[in-house]
Every structure is written in structure tokens, then in C-alpha cells.
Amino acid sequence: MAKEKRRFGDRRDGKLLRELDGMHFITPLIYPNRCDNEAYIAEHIDLTPINAYLAKKNAEETDFPYTMFHVIVAAILKTITLRPQLNRFIANKNFYQRNETSAAFVVKKIFSDEGGEALAVVKSNENSTIDTIHQDLYDQIRSLRGGHVDGSTDSMDMLNRMPRFLSKFLVWIITRLDVHGWVPNFLIESDPYYCSVVLSNLGSIKLRSGYHHLTNWGTCSLFCIIGEKKLSPVFQPDGTYEMRETLDLGLTVDERLSDGYYYSKSVKLLKHLLEHPELLELPAKEKVEV
């Protein structure tokens, strides 16, 4: 696909949306802060189809087994690809369409109180599948746990070593640059808050799903919290039920980007992909009937 020429008003990371209806044009002018416009969506996921899919995928995969987290990352990236309004952001009171589709998360290098953390970013394109995303995750996690330091962590460490008055002044300058999209790439190349979605797998540390705020820093307008697996009753149309392994997902979105109907259809698509994970083996651009 040919790269679209950058026009005046576009940012390095997004294209200015010039044709908006009156409501979406005025909304960021009167509600300029992302954190003031959060909406929270909770979903309950039956893990039965995901567990069956993982058992099949991992029959011969021993080096880096597929996990529930890989399925969720692939599903949310495919959802964003097919529902592009989820990949918008507002900066300096303007609407932008993000140039890339990306997911970010924190990697715990060692599961202990003293274990360090690192930031990982997975980028997808129209042809990405769960297999390409799985390989990307494997490469990054292996590198980070092997001692590699991501660019954003390295930049924060550098600021932390400076005299406090100087680091505060530099951060103040950086926050002003952030408004206009002028923050240097080396400072934010792995910053999760410049991605399409940030995921936090609280289930991996035995915590339940819950609300997580957005930030006014950066451009990320979607946060996904993954809770701990648990047994829950799943009811059938006739009123009977059986206990199945489930988990809760918490989604925090910037409600200014689209309307409730668009978000509702997007969440329905995400849930459908999690209920039919084999669809994630198709290219991200391939449409899905829900």
C-alpha cells in the first residue's frame, strides 16, 4: 500500500481528520482532556473455546507456547484494524487517525518484589495473524528478559540520574512538545501511551480485572485490563447452567472518539473473535461476520 503524503496539520503519528460532524468537531474544544472523558466497559469471557484452541495450537509448540494473552492481543489488534475509529486520538483539541496499529504492555522480568519491569510494543499490519504476533511477542520478551533495555525505560533512567531541578524542567518541555506531537522518537519509541491500546494482564499476578484510567500524556485512547481466570456459572437458554473457566475484561475508552453504537459493535466483534479464536489465523484486514 502506497504511503499517503503528509499534509499540513498532520502529525508524524497521525493524519488530521478534516471532515467531522459538528458534534465531534466541538467536543474536544469544550472537553479537551482525555482523562475527563473516560468510559468503562466490562465484559465476561467464557474461556472454553480459547482453551480448546490453545490445546490444539500447543500440541507441537514447546519452545514458546501460545497463551490466552496472545489470543487477546491478536483479537484486540484485529478488532482495531476492522474498526478504525478505535484507532483515533485527540491531541491539541484535534482529531487524528493513527498511522499504525500497535499494542503495548509491561513485561515483568522476574516475578518477585524486586524484579524489574520493561515495556514491549507489538505493531500489526493488515496481514498480521496470531502467528506473526506470537513470533513478535516471543522475540521481544526473550530480548527484554535477556537484559535488553527498551528506549523509553532508558530515557526515564537518564532523566532520573540528572539533578532534580533539571529533570523537572526537561519533562516540562517534553510535555509541551507532546501537545503538538514533537516529542523525539528516541524518547517515546516504546512508550505504551503512544500506542493504539495498552494491555495489562493482572491475571498473571493473581488480581481481578478492574478499571484503569487513561492519561493526558501521549495519544493512547484504549486500555484493556485482563483479570484472573475463575470458575463461573454459564447459563443456557433453557435456564440450566454449568461451571466453566472464565475471565473478566475491562476496557477504558475515550468516549469522544465515536458514539456508543460504534463502541457496542466493536466490543461485540472483539467478543466474537475470542469465542472463535481460529478467526485470528486470518489476516487482520479480513472481515468477520458477527
N, C-alpha and C positions, 0 to 999 in steps of 0.2 A: 504494500500500500504506500503510495507516494506521500511524503510528509507535507502537510499543509503549511503554506507560507505564513509566517508570523506577521500579524498586523499591529498597527498602533493600538495600544491599550491591552494587548495580550501580555500575559506573564510567561516567564520561562517554563513554568509548570502547568499552565492552563490557558485556555482560549476564552477571551471575554465573550459572554453571551449578550449579544446586542439586541435581540428581538425577544423581549419579555412582555408578558401581560402587565397591566398596571399594578396589580396586587403584588406580584413578585418583584417589580421594579421598586416599589415604595417600601416593602418590608425591611430590607437591610438598612434603609435610611432612618427608619424610626426604631428598629431593633438591631443595632449594629454589632452586638456581642454574641458570639456563638454560645457561650455558657448560659446566656439568658433565654435561649430558645431550644432547650433540650426536650426531647420526647422519649419516653422509655417504653419499650415493647418487650414483653416476656413471652417466651414460647416453651412448651413442654414437648420433648422429643422422645419417641419410642425408639430405642436402640436395636430392636430386633433385626431389622433389615441391614443396619450397619454392621452388626456383629456377624451376620451370615456372610456379608460381602468381605469383611476383613479376614474371616477364616479361609475363604477361597483365595484371596489375594496373597495371603501369607503362607499358603501351602508349600511354596518353594522359596519364599523370601525370608532369609535368616539373618542377613547382614544388617538390614535396617527395616524391620517390619513396618507395614502400614498400620496406622493408628487412627482412632476416632478423630484426633486433632487434624490429621492430614485430610480426612474426609470433609471436615467442617471448613478448613481453609479453602479447599478446592471448590466446595459448594458456594461459599460466600463470594469467591472471586468470579465464578461463573454467573452468579446472580447479578453482581455489579456490571459484568460485561453485557448481559442481556437487558439490564435495567439501568441505563446510563445516567439517569438523574440522580442515582445514588452516588455517582462519581463526580458530583458537582461540589463546589465550595464557595464560600463568600469571603472576600478579603477586601479591605478598604471600601466596604459598602457596595461592592460589585459582585455579580455572579460570574463564576468561571466554570468551564468544563475541563476537568483534569486531563492532562495529556496521556498519563499512564494509569494502569490499574495495578495496585500494589497492596500487600498486606504486611503488617509489622507485628512483632511480638517479642517478648523478653525471653532470653534463654538463661536458665539457671545453670551455671557451670558445674556446681556441686550442690547436692541437696543437703545443705547444712546452714546453720545460722550465719556462719562466716563466709559461705560460698558466694562468690561474685556473680554479677549479672552482666549480660551483654545484649545488644539489640540486633535483631535479624529482620531483614526486609526481603520479601518474596515478590517479584514482579511477574505478572502474567500478560499474555497477549491473546489475540483472537484464536490462536491454535493451541493454547495451553490445555493440558489434561491433568487428571490427578497423578498420572505417572511422571510427567515433566515437573510438576510441583513437588512431588515426593523426592525426586532426584535433587532439585534445588535445595529443599529443606535439609536433605542429608549432607550435601556439600557444605552448607553454611553452619549447621550445628556441629559437624565434625571439626570445622575450622575454628569456630569460637571456643569449643571445649578443648581444642588443642593449644590455646593460648593466643590466638589472633584477637586483636582489639579493633572493634569497629570504629569508623571515623567519628561518629558523634560522641562516643564514650571518650575517645582520645581528646577531642576538643574540650569536653567538660573537665577532664583531668587537667588539661593545660590551664584553663581558667581558674581551677581550684588551687593551682600552685602559685598563682600571682598574688600580690598584695591585695587585700580585700577591696580597698577603695578603687583600684584599677580594674579588677574583675567586674565589680558592680557597674562601673562606667561603661566598660565594653559591652556588658549584657544589655544595658540601657540602649546603646547604639544599635545592637543587633535586633532588639525588639522593635525599634523604629524601622529598620530595614525590612523586617518581617512583614510589616503592613503593606509594603509595596512589592514584595517578592524579590528583594535584592539581597537576601542572605546568601553568602557564598556557598557553593555546593559542598566544599570540604567540611563545612560545619554541620550540614543537615543531610548528608548523603545516606545516612542510616537512621535519621530522626523519625520515629514512628508517627509523629504528629504532622508529617508531610506526606502521609500515605493515604490510600483510599479508605482503609479500615485498620484499626488496631484490635488485635485479639488478645485476650488474657485467659489462659487455661487454669482457672482457680481449682478445677477438679484435680489437677496434678499435685496440688498441695493440700488436698482434702478440705476444700472450702466449697460452700454452696455458691450458686450463681446469685448475682445481685446487680444493683445499679452502679454504673461508673460514669463519672462526669466526662464531658468533652473539655477542650481547652481553647482559650482565645489565641494561644500561640499556635503557629503553623496553620495547616489547612484541613486536617482530618475532621470529617463530619460524621463518622460512623464508628462506634465502639461495640465490640462483641465480647461478652463475658460467658465463659463456658463453665458450668458448675460440675459438682461431683456426681458420679454415677450413683443411682439409687434404685431400689425396687419400688414400683408404684402400681396401683391398680389401673389396668387399661380396660375400659368398658366397651362392650359390643352393642350394636343397635337393639338387641333384644333385652338389654339390661344386665346380662351376665358379664363377668369380668375375670381377668387373670392377671397375676402379678408378673410384671416384666421389668427388665432393666431400662431405666430412662435417665434423662438428664434435662436440666433447665438451661435455656439460653436467654441471656439478657442483652437487648440491643438498645443502645442510646443513639439517637439520630438528631440532626439539626432540622427542626421542623420547617424552617424557612425554605428548604431546597425544593420541596414538592408538596403535593396535597396528600391527605390521608388515604385516598383511594389508591394512589400510586404506591404508597408505602405498604398498604394492605396486600396488593397484588405481588409486590416484591417479596414480602415475608412469606406469602403463600408459595411462591416459586422456590424460595430457599428451603422451606419445609418439605416440598415435593422432592427436591434433589436429595435431601437427607433420607427420605423414605425410599428413594430409588437411586442408590449411590452408583449403580452401574452407568447411569447417565453421565457421570463425571469423566468417563473414559472418552466421551465425545469432545471435539474441540469446543472451547469456551463460547465461540460465536454461534454454535449450532443451537437453534431454538428448541425449546421444550414445550410440549403441550401439557398444560396443567388442568 
